[in-house]
Amino acid sequence: MIDSLTLAQIELFERDGFLVVEEGLVPERALGLLRERYVPLFDGEYETGIRPDEVNWVPGRDPEDRTRQLCNAWKSDPVVAAQVLSERTGRLAALLAGYSGVRILQDNVLWKPPGTKAIGFHQDSSYADYLVPSEMITCWISLHETQADAGPIEFVRGSHTWPKSPPARSEFHAPDDWLAGPRAAAPEGLELDTVPVVVKPGGGSFHHGLTWHGSAPNFSGAVARMALVSHFIPVETRFHETNVDVTYSRYRRRGDLSLDESFFPVVWTESGYRTPWLAALPVLD
Ligand SMILES: O=C(O)CCC(=O)C(=O)O
């Protein structure tokens, strides 16, 4: 298991806006346990009895050629929670971002069978204007070996230095031109340098909140891929006074802009503090 990062890896992250880690982000034993959760979760069977905050694909309701996505499945499933809220992942993300601590903002459960369409390229921080500061760092973990033609996450190298573009919600799921966003945002004359994340099961990547990323269709014909994502925010993040998010601002208390640790738990801090209820999650190591 990866427990720390080298100075060279931190410098790569700062230069490119992402870091690929070939393996060792998920304990071996957890890979099978996590993969087993995907079918019941997408079938709407929730171990805790609680639905994820967003259910973006339902069998029978939605086309088979869509990438399947849930947001905040940690609220529905303790095994998913144990991974996306893991102290180790939070610590590595904080180290790269230079944060003194991180909370989870949101997880994503992503399942991309052969033949499924793209996820439009976007910047994660574009969706965080209801927070102060409106930024994040993301850890993307693959539960399968990935290959370049099976729709792995891809990054536009160096795009974390470009300005924040507005969110493009309608072009997020299954766009025909998944690179339209970064092409429009790129400095005049710059050719996009896209890098697919090709890793072993349990490998993955970290990316800056401004880095343009997404995934092409799964053209492989045979290879599925499942990914698990943690979007982390600085521990001191608060709600914005006036900007709201259609889903997540429901967790804002009246007259109080602080983030409640029941919904945005503190995963790691340099002082050693971690939200106490996380100690009750299953141990995956
Ligand atoms: O896995 C994908 O296709 C996209 C994931 C993504 O957008 C993210 O991790 O922020």
The ligand as an SDF file (V2000), in Angstrom:
LIG
                    3D

 10  9  0  0  0  0  0  0  0  0999 V2000
  -14.3210    8.2980  -14.1810 O   0  0  0  0  0  0  0  0  0  0  0  0
  -14.7490    9.1610  -14.9460 C   0  0  0  0  0  0  0  0  0  0  0  0
  -15.1730    8.8730  -16.0610 O   0  0  0  0  0  0  0  0  0  0  0  0
  -14.7860   10.6190  -14.5620 C   0  0  0  0  0  0  0  0  0  0  0  0
  -14.4880   10.8210  -13.1210 C   0  0  0  0  0  0  0  0  0  0  0  0
  -14.5190   12.2430  -12.6860 C   0  0  0  0  0  0  0  0  0  0  0  0
  -15.0700   13.1010  -13.3120 O   0  0  0  0  0  0  0  0  0  0  0  0
  -13.8110   12.5840  -11.4430 C   0  0  0  0  0  0  0  0  0  0  0  0
  -13.1880   11.6990  -10.8260 O   0  0  0  0  0  0  0  0  0  0  0  0
  -13.8280   13.7790  -11.0460 O   0  0  0  0  0  0  0  0  0  0  0  0
  1  2  2  0
  2  3  1  0
  2  4  1  0
  4  5  1  0
  5  6  1  0
  6  7  2  0
  6  8  1  0
  8  9  2  0
  8 10  1  0
M  END
$$$$
